[in-house]
Amino acid sequence: MRWFILSQSFAMTAASVSFPFYLLFIQNIGRSVSSFGFAYGLFTLSAAICHRLIGKLADHSGGLKLLIFYAVGMSFIFLVIPSVNSIEMVYMIQIILGILGAVQKTSEKLVLSEIPHDGSRGRMIGNYHYWTSLSSSFAVMGTGLLLNYFTIHYIFYGCSIFFLVSGISLIISHGGKIQTANK
């Protein structure tokens, strides 16, 4: 369980740190508040459309592989975000982020359900959410202070590294023994 908390703390920290600053980033590109509403709607719509397919894929490939895909995908997207200069590109990124967000939601729950535990599962899940939320809350507050010294672009680059570390820690913690759910 500790490996999973560590890995997901990196991912949740990166996602939490970037979200408020992504809003500022979109605001500088978008022409109006409605462009932000449309962008966020594309995010939620693409996630909703993909959830069923991702659920089937998770049953076939396993949640761990999908979490690694999510972490690496988010790492790549966060390298691209600072170079986005049009609202249309923001819309495309939102669709990709929605799909990756759906991958994360489904695969995280699948991996959590497969972790052996002593005692009640609710306590284990509560412990997991406590540690991942705690790390991301401190990171968001700290990032607000760091923005006095760095540009918003560096925040996205740093988050990209955090997502990559999340994926790498998943790979290392399983020593290359990542198998499909059906085996």
Secondary structure, DSSP 8 states (H G I E B T S, - for coil): -HHHHHHHHHHHHHHHHHHHHHHHHHHHH-SSHHHHHHHHHHHHHHHHHHHHHHHHHHHHH-HHHHHHHHHHHHHHHHHHGGG--SHHHHHHHHHHHHHHHHHHHHHHHHHHHHS--SS-HHHHHHHHHHHHHHHHHHHHHHHHHHTTTS-HHHHHHHHHHHHHHHHHHHHHHTTT----TT-
